[in-house]
Amino acid sequence: MRALDRTRQVAPQIAEILRDRILKLELAPQTVLSRAAIQLEFGVSQTPVRDALQQLADEGLVQIFPQSSTVVSPIDTEQARQAHFLRSAIEIEAVQKLTVARDAQLLRALRRTIANQKEFCEAEDFESFDNEDRLFHKALYDAAGISTLWALVRRHSVHIDRLRRLNLPRPGKMQSVLADHAAITDAMEMGDPAAASVALRKHLSGTIALISTMASENPGFVDK
């Protein structure tokens, strides 16, 4: 039985764990989520499991069929495109302002993240590489003083996150991410907002541009 923090509400914790499994593709689309099995795993009653699954349904990660079953949803590409639009609008504006500011502490943090990603790339550690990717972008939001918007973007990014995890093992993808991060950081360090914006736009568009390819290569995963 998996232990939960009993000082916190149980349903959000179960939702968080299941969400993480879906985002990491440990639970593929059309996987049936047994409520009885979830109750047994976490040692809880029906109510928190029902609430957790409803939360995931609200996020578009599962489909609940009353009196039947709950299954993991395919990746919703329309939601992914909207998340990409939102993220691009925010991050391009942020990186332009940060490039003018030329914050040495931020640049050091971005370089450290890139160095960590290089290590994880060589080790083919996709999960750690992906975690560092999020830290790279979160650093931009924090430095720009828009951390609340990072939380907003994260809430709306579950489908694009799944696409990225599907895309990450493709040959050369991690190297491409590293090159993009380096290009963004180099442009910021040189104080060139236009170049930083171009590099960031290219980076954010990488996964979206491959939706059709990923759908063809992974039948059932992606809802075109």
C-alpha positions in Angstrom: 0.0 0.0 0.0 1.4 3.4 -1.0 1.6 5.8 1.9 0.0 9.3 1.7 0.5 12.4 3.8 -2.4 12.2 6.1 -1.9 15.9 7.1 -3.0 16.9 3.6 -6.2 16.2 1.6 -6.0 12.8 0.2 -7.8 13.3 -3.2 -5.3 15.9 -4.6 -2.4 13.6 -3.7 -3.9 10.7 -5.5 -4.7 12.9 -8.5 -1.1 14.2 -8.4 0.4 10.7 -8.5 -1.9 9.5 -11.3 -1.3 12.6 -13.3 2.4 12.1 -13.0 2.0 8.5 -14.3 0.0 9.7 -17.2 2.4 12.5 -18.1 5.3 10.1 -18.0 3.3 7.8 -20.3 3.4 5.0 -17.7 -0.3 5.0 -18.2 -1.0 4.9 -21.9 -4.3 6.1 -23.5 -7.2 3.7 -23.2 -5.7 2.2 -20.0 -8.6 1.4 -17.7 -8.2 2.9 -14.2 -9.8 0.5 -11.7 -11.3 2.4 -8.8 -11.0 -0.7 -6.6 -7.3 -1.1 -7.4 -6.7 2.6 -6.7 -8.5 2.3 -3.3 -6.4 -0.8 -2.5 -3.1 0.9 -3.5 -3.6 3.9 -1.4 -5.8 2.4 1.4 -8.6 4.9 1.0 -12.4 4.8 0.5 -14.3 5.4 -2.7 -14.8 9.2 -2.1 -11.3 10.4 -2.5 -10.7 8.1 -5.5 -13.8 9.5 -7.2 -12.8 13.1 -6.5 -9.2 12.4 -7.8 -10.5 10.9 -11.0 -13.0 13.8 -11.5 -10.1 16.2 -11.1 -8.2 14.4 -13.8 -11.3 14.3 -16.0 -11.6 18.1 -15.6 -8.0 18.4 -16.9 -8.8 16.2 -19.9 -6.5 13.4 -18.8 -9.1 10.7 -18.3 -12.6 9.9 -19.5 -15.3 8.8 -17.1 -18.0 6.6 -18.4 -20.7 6.4 -15.7 -21.6 2.9 -14.5 -18.8 1.6 -16.8 -15.2 2.6 -16.6 -12.6 5.3 -16.4 -9.9 5.3 -19.0 -6.9 7.4 -19.8 -7.6 9.9 -22.6 -5.6 10.3 -25.8 -3.4 13.4 -26.1 -5.6 16.3 -27.1 -3.7 18.2 -29.7 -6.1 21.2 -29.7 -5.4 21.7 -26.0 -1.7 21.3 -26.7 -1.8 24.0 -29.4 -3.6 26.4 -27.1 -1.1 25.8 -24.3 1.7 26.4 -26.8 0.0 29.7 -27.8 -0.3 30.8 -24.2 3.2 29.8 -23.3 4.8 31.5 -26.3 3.0 34.8 -25.7 4.2 34.9 -22.1 7.7 33.6 -22.5 8.7 35.7 -25.5 7.6 38.8 -23.7 9.5 37.7 -20.5 12.7 36.8 -22.3 12.8 40.1 -24.1 12.6 42.0 -20.8 15.1 39.7 -19.2 17.6 40.0 -22.0 17.5 43.8 -21.6 18.1 43.4 -17.9 21.0 40.9 -18.4 20.6 39.4 -14.9 23.9 37.6 -14.2 22.4 35.4 -11.5 19.7 34.2 -13.9 22.3 33.5 -16.7 24.4 31.4 -14.2 21.3 29.4 -13.3 20.4 28.8 -16.9 24.0 27.6 -17.6 23.8 25.2 -14.6 20.6 23.8 -15.9 22.1 23.3 -19.4 25.1 21.5 -17.8 22.8 19.2 -15.9 20.8 18.5 -19.0 24.0 17.5 -20.9 24.7 14.9 -18.2 21.2 13.5 -18.3 21.3 13.5 -22.1 24.5 11.4 -22.1 22.9 9.0 -19.6 19.6 8.9 -21.6 17.8 9.8 -18.4 14.6 11.2 -20.0 12.8 11.9 -16.7 15.6 14.0 -15.2 16.3 15.7 -18.5 12.6 16.7 -18.6 12.6 18.0 -15.1 15.6 20.2 -15.9 13.8 21.5 -18.9 11.0 22.7 -16.7 13.5 24.3 -14.3 15.0 26.2 -17.2 11.7 27.8 -18.1 10.6 28.3 -14.6 13.7 30.3 -14.0 12.5 32.7 -16.7 9.2 33.2 -15.0 10.7 33.6 -11.5 13.3 36.2 -12.8 10.6 38.1 -14.6 8.4 38.2 -11.5 5.6 36.2 -13.0 5.7 33.0 -11.0 1.9 33.0 -10.8 1.7 32.7 -14.5 4.0 29.7 -14.4 1.5 27.9 -12.2 -1.2 28.9 -14.8 0.8 27.6 -17.7 1.6 24.4 -15.9 -2.1 23.7 -15.3 -2.9 24.1 -19.0 0.2 22.2 -20.3 -0.7 18.6 -19.5 -1.3 17.6 -23.1 1.8 19.3 -24.5 3.8 17.8 -21.7 2.6 14.3 -22.8 3.6 15.2 -26.4 7.0 16.3 -25.3 7.6 13.0 -23.3 6.5 11.1 -26.4 8.9 13.1 -28.5 11.9 13.2 -26.2 13.3 9.7 -27.0 13.4 10.5 -30.7 17.0 10.4 -32.0 18.5 13.9 -31.7 15.6 15.4 -29.7 17.5 16.0 -26.5 20.5 17.4 -28.3 18.1 19.8 -30.1 16.6 21.0 -26.8 20.2 21.5 -25.5 21.1 23.5 -28.6 17.9 25.6 -28.2 18.5 26.4 -24.5 22.1 27.4 -25.3 21.0 29.7 -28.1 18.4 31.4 -25.9 21.0 31.8 -23.1 23.7 33.1 -25.5 21.4 35.7 -27.0 20.3 36.8 -23.5 24.0 37.1 -22.4 24.8 39.2 -25.5 21.8 41.5 -24.8 20.1 40.7 -28.0 16.3 40.5 -27.4 15.4 39.8 -31.0 17.8 36.8 -31.2 16.6 35.5 -27.8 12.9 35.7 -29.0 13.7 33.9 -32.3 15.6 31.1 -30.4 12.8 30.8 -27.9 10.0 30.7 -30.5 11.9 28.0 -32.4 12.4 26.0 -29.2 8.7 26.1 -28.1 7.5 25.2 -31.6 9.6 22.0 -31.9 7.1 19.6 -30.4 4.0 21.1 -32.0 5.6 20.9 -35.4 5.8 17.1 -35.1 2.3 16.3 -34.0 1.3 14.6 -37.3 4.5 12.5 -37.2 4.0 11.5 -33.6 0.4 10.6 -34.3 1.5 8.4 -37.2 4.2 6.7 -35.2 2.1 6.2 -32.1 -1.4 5.1 -33.1 -3.9 5.6 -30.3 -1.8 8.1 -28.3 -2.6 11.3 -30.2 -6.0 12.7 -31.0 -5.4 14.7 -34.2 
